[in-house]
Amino acid sequence: MSEKLFKGFLFVLSLMSVFLLGFVILYIVKEALPLFKEISLKEFLLSSKWMPTGITGDKSFGIFNFIVASVTVSVLAMLIAVGFSLGCAIYLAFIAKERSRSILYACIDLLAGIPSVIYGFIGMSVIVRFFAKLRIGTGHCVLAASILLSIMLLPYMISSFTETLIKAKNKYLISAETLALSKWYTIVSLIIPISFKYLLSSMLLAIGRAMGETMAVMMLMGNANLFPKLLGKAESIASLIALEMGAAVGKSLHYHALYAAALVLMLSLILINMSIYFIKNNLIKSEIL
């Protein structure tokens, strides 16, 4: 009887999480749709003019620059982090002893637990100041935000890569050694290529996590509605919402436009997760893990 009650309780919790997700999606859609009675979807997505107050002219709500900035800083951060993450994962999976691995895992978990605002303060004190000394404007730029964001992605990517490589190691390394193949040849020529689709899934998920990061990116990116350049200022969708939602009048076009921007961000994350599902199930037919 107690076992059935416990199973029922877990089922209710699972069902509540589904309903909660559905509620969030429906609420964002409900608050975003009124905008498109006044502004076309094409103008909203492809225009770079964002003037919610209309002080110098008509009100306009175009988020093209914000979309490109969000994608640019996220992809760049992932590309910066992936090499370091893969190197650390190879060390943890194939070189480090069990005790060393557990200690390093604890340090990696500590990195993941640091609040993003602390990362932002460190980034402003170190990275922004470094770029300012190089006379790159005020030091706030897309590259500075990407470097900091790549550091924030490291704990997740290292852990995910390491778990993938350990599973492949347990399945293939012993067999390869019995065939007199060297460890490094097996790692480079067999394990990493076979694990590629799982590593790629982790990279895509890291991009999704990066696109939702707000505080640290907002503190380093400069927050200017400009087309993103590597050493120039820009503003992500998440930063836009965080900076302007408090000033938006309830039920105004500005208010609905911010919800529409949130809808675009949410749909982007859903698309990324669908891509991960496709990669895991269709990109490579061979199943190894």
N, C-alpha and C positions, 0 to 999 in steps of 0.2 A: 504493500500500500504506500509506504513512504517513498519507494523508488518511483512509483507512478506519479506521485505528487511532485517529486523533484523533476522528473522529465516534463511534466506539464508546466512547471514553473519556468524551466529553461525554454520551452516552446513559446510561452507568453513573452518572455524577454526578447526572444528572437523576432517574434511578430511585432513587438513594440518598436524595435529598431527599424524594421521595414516601414512601419507606419510613420515613424519620425522622419525617415528619409523622404518618403512621399510627401509629407506635410511641408518640409523645407522646399522641395522642388515646386510644389503647387503654389506655395505662398510667393516665392520669387517670381514665378510666371505670372501670377495674378497682379503683382505690383508692377511688373515690367510692361505688360501688354498695353496699358493706357497711353504709353509714350508713342506707340506706333499708329495711333489714331491721328497724331499731329505730324509725325516724322516717318518717312519711309525707312524700311529696313536697310535698303541700299545706302541711303544717306548716313544712317547711324553707323554702319560698319565701315564704309569706305571714305567718309569725310574725316578730315583731320582738324576741323574747326570745332573747338569746344568753348562755348561762351554761354554758360547757364544763366547769367544775370542780364545779358543783353544791354549792358551800359553803353557800349560803343556801336550798337546796331541791333539787328534781330537776334533773338536767342538761337543758338545752334548747338547740336549735340552730336558730335562725330568722334568716334573712339578708335579710329584706325591707328593713330600713333601709339595709343595705349596698348592695343593688341600686339602690335609689332614689338614694342618695348618689352612686354611680358614674355613673349616667346624668345626674344633675343637674349635677355638676361638669363632666362632659365636654361636655354640650350647651351649658352656659353659657359655657364656655371657647371653644367653637367660635363661638358667636354674638358674643362680644367680639372674636374674632380676625378674623372674616370681613370686616367693613367695612374694617379697616386693610389686610388682605391684598389685597382687591380693588382698593383705591386704589393700593397699591404695584405690583400687577400691571399696572394700566392705565398707570401711569407707565413701567414697564420695557418694556412691549410697544409703546406708541405714542408716547412722548415721548423717552425716554432714547436716546442714541446708542449704537452698538455697544460702544464702549470703556467708556462709563459703565456700561452694563448688565453688562459682564463684571466690572468692579470691584465693583459692588453685589452681584452674584451671589456673589463671593468672600466678601464680608462676611456675606451670608445663610448661606453654608455654614459660616462660623465660628460663627455662632449655633447651628446644628444640632449642632456638635461639642462644645459645652460640656456637661460631665456634669450630670445632673439634680440631683445633690447640691449642686453649686455654685449652680444656680438656687434650690434650697431655702434655702441659706444667705443668699443675697441677698434672697429673699422674706421670710425671718424678720427680717432686719435692716432692711428697708425697708417692705414691705407690712404685715406683722404689727405692726410698731412704729407705723405710721401709724394702723391701726385701733385699736390700744391707746390712742393719744393721743385718739382720738375716743370713748374709753370704751366700746368694743364688746367687752366681756369682756376676755379676755387678748389679743385681736387675731387669734386663730386662728378661722377661720370658712370657710364654703363659698365666699363671695365672694372672700376672699383667695386661696384655692387656685385658684379659677377664673381670676382675673387672671393669676397666675403661669403657670398651664397654658396660657392663651391666648398668652402670650409664647413659650412653648416650641413651640406649634403654628405660629407665624408662618413659620419657614423652609420647612416643608413646604408650607403653603398658598400662600405667595407664589410659590414655584417652580412648583407645580402649576397655579395660576391663570395665571401668566405664559406657560407653555408652551401652554396651551389658547388663550389670547387671541392669541398670535403665530401659531398655525396658522390661526385664523379671520381674522386680519389679512391674512396672505399670500393667502388665498383670496378675500376680499371687499372689502378696502379700496380696491384699485386700481380695481376695477369700479365701486364707489360713487363714487369721485372722477371717473371719466369721465362719470357721470350728474349731475355738479355737486352731489353731496351733500357737506355739510361733514363733516370728520373726526369731530367730537364727536357730531353727529347719527347718523352711521353706528355709532359705538361704542355709544351709549346705546340706539338704537332697533333696531339690527340685530345687531351682533356679540355683545353681552352676552346678549340674549334667545336667540339661536341656540345660544350656548355654554352655556346654563343647565344642561342635563342633565350636562355634563361638570364644571361647577363644583359642582353638587350632589353628584356622585359623590366629588369631592375633599373636600367638607365631611363627608360620611358617613365617608369613610376617616379623616379627622382625628378624628372622634368615636371611632372604633375605636382609634386610636393613643392618644388621651387616656385612654380607659378602662383601658388597660394601664399607664399611668404610675403609678409607686409612690412613689419616694423623695420627690420634690418635693411631691406631694399630701399624703403622710403627714406631712411637716414643717410644713405650713401649715393643715391641715384640722381639727386638734384631736383626731382619733381617739377619738370618743365614739359609742357605739351609740345615736344619737338620730335621729329623723326629720329629714332635712336641711331647714334653713331658711337663707335667704340670709346672715344675720348670726349664724348659730348653728354650733356644732360638729357634725361628722358623721364618718363613716369609710367609705372605699370598700372594695370587695372586695379589690383588690390590696393595700391597706394592711393589711387584716385578715390576709391570708395571710402577708405579710412580718413582721408583728409577732408572730404566734402560732405559726407553724410550728416555730420553734426550741424552743418550750416544750411542744409537743404530744408526748405519749408515743406511740411507734410502734405502729401498728395499733389505737389507741384510737378511741373514737367522735369525740373531738376531732380526731384526725389525719384520719379519713375525712371529717369535716364540712368541714375545710379543703380537701380535694381536691374535695369536692362543690361548694364555692364556686368553686374554680378551674374546674370543669366548666361551671358557670353562666356564668362570665366568658368561657370559650372558646366556648361556644355562642352567646353574644351577639355575639362578634366574627365568627363564621361567618355569623350572620344578617345582620350589617351588610354583609359581603362579598357575600352573595347579593342583598341589596337593591341594591348597586352594580351587579352584573351585570344585574339586572332593569331598572334605570334606563337603563343604556347600550343595552340591546337592545330594550326594549319601551315605555318611557315616551313617547319621541318618535320618530316614524317616520322623519322626515327625517334623513339622514346627511350631515354637512357636513365632518367632519374625516377 
